[in-house]
Amino acid sequence: MAAATDQWVTFSRLGSAELVRLTGEIDLANAHDIGRAIARHTSAAGAVLIDLTRVSFLDSAGVRLLDALAGDMSQSGTPFRLVVGDRGAARITLTLCAFRDDLLATDLDRAAAELGS
C-alpha cells in the first residue's frame, strides 16, 4: 500500500508538526489510498501541515478527503493547516468550493508558525 501512494504523498517533520506533501493529481483514483496513508502517519501527531503547492489537479474526491481530514483533526484537537500557495490548482479548487479559509495558508513557514511548530 505504501508504495502505491509514494508517487503522490511523502511524510517528514517540520519542527513539531507532521509535514505531508501531496504531489500531482489528487482525484477519485487515488484519494482513498492517500487518505488512509495520511491518517496512518498523522494519528499521533501534535500538529499537521499538508503542503498542496505541488498538486496539479484536485477534484471533488480530493476536496472530500481534505474536508474529512479537517473534521478529524478538529475533532481530535490537532492543529492543522493546508498550504496552498498564492495560486495553483489546490488554491483555486478549494476557494471555489468555499473551503474553510481559516485552514488555508499561502506559505509553509507561516503555517508552521501559526501552529507553533
MITIVEX-456218 format. One record per residue: x, y, z negated of N, C-alpha, C in turn; residue number from 1. Coordinates in nm, 2 decimals. Each point is the difference from the previous one (the first is absolute). Layout:
N
nX  nY  nZ  caX  caY  caZ  cX  cY  cZ  k
X  Y  Z  X  Y  Z  X  Y  Z  NUM
...
***
This chain:
117
nX  nY  nZ  caX  caY  caZ  cX  cY  cZ  k
0.08  -0.12  0.00  -0.08  0.12  0.00  0.09  0.12  0.00  1
0.10  0.01  -0.08  0.08  0.12  -0.01  0.06  0.03  0.13  2
0.05  -0.10  0.07  0.07  0.02  0.13  -0.10  0.06  0.10  3
-0.13  -0.04  -0.01  -0.10  0.05  0.09  -0.03  0.15  -0.02  4
0.03  0.06  -0.11  -0.03  0.14  -0.03  0.13  0.08  0.01  5
0.11  -0.06  0.00  0.13  0.08  0.00  0.01  0.10  0.11  6
-0.06  -0.02  0.11  0.01  0.10  0.11  -0.09  0.12  -0.02  7
-0.09  0.00  -0.10  -0.09  0.11  -0.03  0.02  0.06  -0.14  8
0.06  -0.07  -0.09  0.01  0.05  -0.14  0.13  -0.04  -0.06  9
0.06  0.09  -0.07  0.12  -0.02  -0.08  -0.02  0.06  -0.14  10
0.07  -0.06  -0.09  -0.01  0.05  -0.14  0.14  0.03  -0.06  11
0.00  0.11  -0.08  0.12  0.04  -0.07  -0.04  0.08  -0.12  12
0.09  0.07  -0.06  -0.03  0.08  -0.12  0.04  0.14  0.03  13
-0.07  0.10  -0.05  0.04  0.14  0.00  -0.02  0.05  -0.14  14
0.10  0.02  -0.07  -0.01  0.03  -0.14  -0.07  -0.11  -0.07  15
-0.11  0.03  -0.07  -0.07  -0.10  -0.07  -0.12  -0.05  0.08  16
-0.02  0.05  0.12  -0.11  -0.04  0.08  0.03  -0.12  0.10  17
-0.09  -0.08  0.02  0.01  -0.10  0.11  -0.03  0.08  0.13  18
0.09  -0.01  0.10  -0.01  0.06  0.12  -0.03  -0.10  0.11  19
-0.12  0.02  0.06  -0.05  -0.09  0.11  0.01  0.09  0.13  20
0.07  -0.06  0.10  0.01  0.07  0.13  -0.07  -0.08  0.10  21
-0.10  0.06  0.07  -0.07  -0.07  0.11  0.05  0.06  0.13  22
0.01  -0.09  0.10  0.05  0.04  0.13  -0.09  -0.06  0.11  23
-0.01  0.07  0.11  -0.07  -0.05  0.11  -0.15  0.01  0.00  24
-0.07  -0.10  0.05  -0.15  0.01  0.01  -0.05  -0.08  -0.12  25
-0.09  0.07  -0.07  -0.07  -0.07  -0.11  -0.15  -0.01  0.04  26
-0.04  -0.12  0.02  -0.14  -0.02  0.06  -0.06  -0.13  -0.05  27
-0.11  -0.03  0.06  -0.07  -0.12  -0.04  0.08  -0.13  0.01  28
0.10  0.00  0.09  0.08  -0.12  0.01  0.10  -0.03  -0.11  29
0.04  0.11  -0.07  0.10  -0.02  -0.11  -0.04  0.07  -0.13  30
-0.10  0.07  -0.01  -0.03  0.08  -0.12  -0.02  -0.10  -0.12  31
-0.07  -0.11  0.01  -0.03  -0.09  -0.11  0.14  -0.05  -0.05  32
0.08  -0.05  0.08  0.13  -0.05  -0.04  0.09  0.10  -0.07  33
0.00  0.12  0.06  0.07  0.11  -0.06  -0.05  0.04  -0.14  34
-0.13  0.00  -0.01  -0.07  0.03  -0.13  0.04  -0.10  -0.11  35
0.00  -0.13  0.04  0.04  -0.10  -0.09  0.15  0.01  -0.05  36
0.08  0.03  0.10  0.15  0.02  -0.04  0.02  0.12  -0.09  37
-0.08  0.11  0.03  0.01  0.12  -0.08  -0.05  -0.03  -0.14  38
-0.11  -0.06  -0.01  -0.06  -0.04  -0.14  0.10  -0.08  -0.08  39
0.06  -0.10  0.07  0.09  -0.09  -0.07  0.13  0.08  -0.05  40
0.05  0.09  0.08  0.12  0.07  -0.04  -0.02  0.12  -0.10  41
-0.13  0.05  0.00  -0.02  0.11  -0.09  -0.09  -0.02  -0.12  42
-0.03  -0.13  -0.02  -0.09  -0.03  -0.11  0.05  0.05  -0.14  43
0.13  0.00  -0.02  0.05  0.04  -0.13  0.07  0.14  0.01  44
-0.01  0.07  0.11  0.07  0.12  0.02  -0.06  0.11  -0.09  45
0.09  0.09  -0.05  -0.04  0.12  -0.08  -0.05  0.11  0.09  46
0.04  0.00  0.12  -0.05  0.10  0.10  0.03  -0.05  0.14  47
-0.08  0.04  0.10  0.01  -0.05  0.13  0.00  0.11  0.10  48
0.10  0.00  0.09  0.00  0.09  0.12  -0.01  -0.08  0.12  49
-0.09  0.03  0.09  -0.01  -0.07  0.13  0.03  0.10  0.11  50
0.11  -0.02  0.07  0.05  0.09  0.10  -0.06  -0.05  0.14  51
-0.08  0.09  0.05  -0.07  -0.03  0.13  0.05  0.08  0.11  52
0.12  0.06  -0.02  0.05  0.09  0.11  0.05  -0.07  0.12  53
0.02  -0.13  -0.01  0.04  -0.08  0.12  -0.11  -0.08  0.06  54
-0.12  0.03  -0.04  -0.12  -0.07  0.05  -0.04  0.06  0.13  55
-0.01  -0.07  0.11  -0.03  0.05  0.13  -0.15  -0.01  0.03  56
-0.07  -0.08  -0.07  -0.14  -0.02  0.02  -0.07  -0.05  -0.12  57
-0.11  0.05  -0.04  -0.07  -0.04  -0.12  -0.15  -0.01  0.03  58
-0.06  -0.12  0.00  -0.14  -0.01  0.03  -0.08  -0.01  -0.12  59
-0.13  -0.03  0.01  -0.09  0.00  -0.11  0.04  -0.11  -0.10  60
0.05  -0.11  0.04  0.05  -0.10  -0.09  0.11  0.05  -0.09  61
0.09  0.08  0.06  0.11  0.06  -0.07  -0.05  0.10  -0.10  62
-0.10  0.08  0.04  -0.06  0.10  -0.10  -0.07  -0.08  -0.11  63
-0.07  -0.10  0.03  -0.06  -0.08  -0.11  0.10  -0.06  -0.09  64
0.11  -0.05  0.05  0.11  -0.05  -0.08  0.05  0.11  -0.10  65
0.03  0.12  0.05  0.05  0.10  -0.08  -0.10  0.05  -0.10  66
-0.13  0.00  0.04  -0.10  0.04  -0.10  -0.01  -0.11  -0.11  67
0.01  -0.12  0.03  -0.01  -0.11  -0.10  0.12  0.01  -0.09  68
0.12  0.03  0.05  0.12  0.01  -0.08  -0.02  0.12  -0.09  69
-0.05  0.11  0.05  -0.02  0.12  -0.08  -0.10  -0.03  -0.12  70
-0.10  -0.07  0.03  -0.10  -0.04  -0.10  0.06  -0.09  -0.11  71
0.08  -0.10  0.05  0.07  -0.09  -0.10  0.10  0.08  -0.08  72
0.07  0.09  0.06  0.10  0.08  -0.08  -0.07  0.09  -0.10  73
-0.11  0.06  0.04  -0.07  0.09  -0.09  -0.06  -0.08  -0.11  74
-0.05  -0.12  0.03  -0.06  -0.08  -0.11  0.10  -0.05  -0.10  75
0.12  -0.03  0.05  0.11  -0.05  -0.09  0.07  0.12  -0.07  76
-0.02  0.12  0.04  0.07  0.12  -0.05  0.14  0.02  0.05  77
0.02  -0.06  0.12  0.14  0.01  0.06  0.00  0.12  0.09  78
0.09  0.09  -0.03  0.02  0.12  0.09  0.03  -0.04  0.14  79
-0.05  0.06  0.10  0.00  -0.05  0.14  0.00  0.12  0.09  80
0.08  0.00  0.11  0.00  0.10  0.10  0.02  -0.07  0.14  81
-0.06  0.06  0.10  0.03  -0.04  0.14  0.08  0.11  0.06  82
0.11  -0.03  0.06  0.08  0.10  0.06  -0.03  0.00  0.15  83
-0.05  0.11  0.05  -0.05  0.00  0.14  0.07  0.10  0.09  84
0.09  0.07  -0.05  0.07  0.10  0.08  -0.09  0.12  0.03  85
0.04  0.09  0.09  -0.07  0.11  0.05  -0.10  -0.03  0.11  86
0.04  -0.10  0.08  -0.08  -0.05  0.11  0.03  -0.14  0.03  87
-0.07  -0.06  0.09  0.02  -0.14  0.03  -0.13  -0.08  -0.01  88
0.00  -0.12  0.04  -0.12  -0.09  0.01  -0.07  -0.01  -0.14  89
0.08  -0.03  -0.10  -0.06  -0.02  -0.13  -0.07  0.13  -0.05  90
0.07  0.11  0.00  -0.06  0.12  -0.04  -0.13  0.04  0.07  91
0.01  -0.01  0.13  -0.12  0.03  0.09  -0.12  -0.09  -0.04  92
0.03  -0.13  0.00  -0.11  -0.10  -0.03  -0.06  0.03  -0.14  93
0.09  0.01  -0.10  -0.05  0.02  -0.14  -0.07  0.13  -0.02  94
0.04  0.10  0.07  -0.07  0.13  0.00  -0.14  -0.01  0.06  95
0.00  -0.06  0.12  -0.13  -0.02  0.07  -0.10  -0.08  -0.09  96
0.05  -0.09  -0.07  -0.08  -0.09  -0.09  -0.03  0.07  -0.13  97
0.04  0.12  -0.02  -0.02  0.07  -0.13  0.05  -0.08  -0.12  98
0.12  -0.06  0.02  0.07  -0.07  -0.11  0.03  0.09  -0.11  99
0.01  -0.05  -0.12  0.02  0.09  -0.12  0.13  0.08  0.02  100
-0.01  0.13  0.02  0.11  0.09  0.02  0.10  0.00  -0.11  101
-0.05  -0.02  -0.13  0.09  0.00  -0.11  0.10  -0.11  0.00  102
-0.02  -0.11  0.08  0.09  -0.11  0.01  0.10  0.01  0.11  103
-0.02  0.10  0.09  0.09  0.02  0.11  0.11  0.10  -0.03  104
0.12  -0.04  0.05  0.12  0.09  -0.02  0.07  0.01  0.13  105
0.06  0.11  0.03  0.07  0.02  0.13  0.15  -0.04  -0.02  106
0.05  -0.01  -0.12  0.14  -0.02  -0.02  0.03  -0.11  -0.10  107
0.08  -0.09  0.02  0.03  -0.11  -0.09  0.06  0.05  -0.13  108
0.10  0.09  0.00  0.05  0.05  -0.12  -0.10  0.07  -0.09  109
-0.08  0.08  0.07  -0.10  0.08  -0.07  -0.11  -0.10  -0.06  110
-0.03  -0.10  0.07  -0.10  -0.10  -0.05  0.06  -0.08  -0.12  111
0.13  -0.03  0.00  0.07  -0.07  -0.11  0.00  0.10  -0.12  112
0.03  0.12  0.02  0.00  0.10  -0.11  -0.14  0.01  -0.06  113
-0.10  0.00  0.08  -0.14  0.01  -0.05  -0.03  -0.12  -0.09  114
0.05  -0.11  0.03  -0.02  -0.12  -0.08  0.09  -0.02  -0.12  115
0.10  0.09  0.00  0.09  0.00  -0.11  0.11  -0.11  0.01  116
0.03  -0.03  0.13  0.10  -0.11  0.03  0.14  0.06  0.00  117
***
